[in-house]
Amino acid sequence: MFHHELWTGIGLALLLGLLLRLLRPRDRDAIRPMLIALAVFVLGALAGMLADANGYPRAASLATHTAVIGVGAVLLRLGTLLLFRVVVPLLRLSPARIVEDLTATVLAAGWLLFWLHGAGLDPGSLLTTSAVITAVLAFSMQDTLGNVLGGIVLQLDASVRIGDWIEVDGVSGQVVDVGWRHTAIETRNRETVVIPNGWLVKNRFTVIGSRGDPKTRWRRWVWFDIDLSASPGRVCQVLEEAVTGAEIANVVADPPPNAVLMEVRNGLARYALRYWAADPRPDDPTDSAVRIHALAALARHAIPLAVVREERRLLREDDAERAAAEATEMVRRRHLLAEIELFGSLSDSEREQLAASLVSAPFVQGDAITRQGAVAHWLYLIRSGEADVWAEHAGGRTHVATLKAGSVFGEMGLMTGEPRGATVTARTDVECYRLDKSAFEAILRARPDIAGEISVVIARRRGELDAVRETASAGRAGQQNDAIRQRIRQFFGLQVD
């Protein structure tokens, strides 16, 4: 038996197959099975012709009808590929992959029903008699059907797309296929993890990168445990400059990296250096490169890492080490006090007494060390860093001066109890010593004449401040000196002249 339509269909299917091979060479894995199936059905058609010629009509009819069904299915599948892989992209459309599969399935089912009707069978009665069987199969295959429906949902709403990097239940990798039943993920170890679509629909997973950004940017966290003796602001600056100042593969410049102090515990400070990676695949090598640059930068700036260790020492050794550290600190304090004009009239023993009373007071860049109008009975000595002095007024504030290491401020609050005459803020990270009224009181009561000498220095400093504010005159200096001396004696409960 020979049908002209059959060979026409075979020729058309072959033409479509060759055209797709030419236009879509990357889809050859989908086209090749169709061409192989077409070759098989051509052999079936030839076998039907041979059986008909040798007097086997039933065998010829079976072979021919099988070839007709198969060639029709191949033709429909190749036509679907041509439509969705060539024509639709030319129209600048990008439907979900499942739409192509559903279209091919519906066309194949329609073709089968059409052929059954043409062969004299009633598809309606066939479906009615198989309703019970269908229900039983649906119940027994509910998990499979759930995965199939899950695959449809995932593709229609584009929850997961081929090429996405995702993290699922502790596994991260790139999506290489979203099928009817499962989604395949290829990990960085070149392992393929198959996840049922039903599980993805019911559970949470993470898609790396922003859907609104065509470029993949993935923020990575690298952790460092730093000794508490290091200035937090300085540590963050060094960590950030270690990345921005180096050319590290896979690290993007925008957004820039940033370092933050995340936690202080167990005698250490934990910092996170956060940078943005352009490609999720080399995550560990990029983290390693960032760590290498950061560790080198920390070493260059003598910032020590915090090492959790257990030490056992004799009590005598601890006392000796502590005493040596305290002696070094006292030398530093005495040297600082000796260079300050305000305490120039003090003897060595009196400065020794003050040095023992100093309290460490660190401030971070941007901190308000003291505010104009505040009442505080202590002064500050700047050990390191810089601070800005501001005069507050109704129109805002005016910059008065910048204080550097060795400067002192707040002396009026210590000596007279007056409210602060200016606001002082930390221009950089600042390490200060604080001297309270109680520490200075014993010295002043033992030698009241110091009040007169200190008042001269304070009056001059106050005159300089007023000059900057353009409110002072040269003739008021002597009056200020006497007034300040009297207020010092009154504040400390000494006999007023």
C-alpha positions, 0 to 999 in steps of 0.5 A: 500500500502506498500513499502519496501523502505519506511520502509528501510528509516525509519529504516535508519533515526532512526539509524541516529537519535540515532547515533547523540544523542550518538555522539552529545548530545549537539545538541539534540534540533536539533535532537529531532524534527526530531525524532518526525517528523519521528514518525509522518510519521511512523504513517502515513505509518501505517495509509496507510497500514490500509486504503489499507487493508480496501479498501480505495486505494486513502487514502492509496496512499495519506498517503503513499506518504506523509510518503515517502516525510516526511521520505526522508526529515528527512533522508536528514536532519539527514544526513546533521547533521551527515556530518556537526556536526560529519564528518566535525569537524573530518576533522578540518574544520569549515564552516559557519553555513549557509553552513549547512542550505543551504545544507539542503535546497538544498537537501530538494528542490531537493528531492521534485522535484525528488518526483514530477517528479516521481509522474508524475508532470513536475516541469519545467512547475510548476515553469514557471506558478508560475514565476509571483507569485514568482516575486510578492512575492519577491517584497512584501517580499524584507525586509525579503529577505534582512534579509535572504541574510544578514544572509548569508553574516554575516555567510560567512564572519564571521562578527559575530560569536556565542559567540562574544561580540558585541555593537550595537546601545547602546546595548551590549551583547553576540551573541547566535544565527545567523539565516537566518532572525535575530541575537540574542544577550543576554545582561548582564540583561539576555534579548535577543535582536533580530536584523534583519540581514539586519540592521547589514549588513547596519550599523556599530557595534563593536565586543569586543576583537581582532579576532587575539587573542584567549583570550578576552581582553577588555580595560576599562576606569575608570575616576577620577577628581583630584584636580589641586594641585596634581602632575600629574606624582604622580597621574598617578603612584598611580592609576597604582600601585593601580591595579598592586599591588592588585589582582582584579578578571577579571583584566589581568596583561598583558597588564598592566594598565596605567593612563593618564591625559586626560583633565584640565578644570573647576579647576580640572584635569581629569584622565583616568585609563585604565585596561584590562578585561578578561571577558566582562560580569562582566564589571560594577562589575570589574569597581567598584572593580578597583575604590575601590582600586584606591580611597583607594590608592589616600586616602593613598597618600593624593591626593584629589579628585576634587569636583565641588561645589558652595561656598558663602563667605563674602569678609572679610573671603576670605581676611583673608584666603588668607592672612593666606595662603600667610603668610604661604608661605612667612615663607616657602620661608624665611626658604628656603632662610636662608639655602642657602649659596649664600644668607648667607650675606643677612639680614632678611629684604633683604631675606624678599624682595627676598622671595616676589619676588620668582616665583613658577616654577614646572617641571615634571620628564624628563623636561629639567629645563635649558640647557647648553649654554642657556642665562637666567638671573635667578636662581632656588631654589629647593623646593622639588624633585631631579634634575640631572646636566649634562656636555654636550660635543661632545661625549654626556653628563656626569653626574656631580651631583644630586641636592636635595631639598634646592639646588640652580643652575643658579646663574651665569646667574643671577649674571653675565649674562653668558650662562648656564654652564651645563644642568639640568634635572628633575630626579623626579617631581620638585617644584622650585622657580625662582629668576629673576635679577630684583628682586635681582638688588634693593638689590645689588644697595642698598648694592654693597659690597654683590657682593664680598661676593657672588662672593666667594661662586660662585667661590667655587661652580664653582671650584667644578663643574670644579673639577668634570669635571677634568678641574680645578686646585686649583690655579685658585680659587682666580683668579676666585673670582676676575673675578666673582666679577668684572662681577657681578658689571659690569652686574648690572651696579655698579662701577667696582673696 
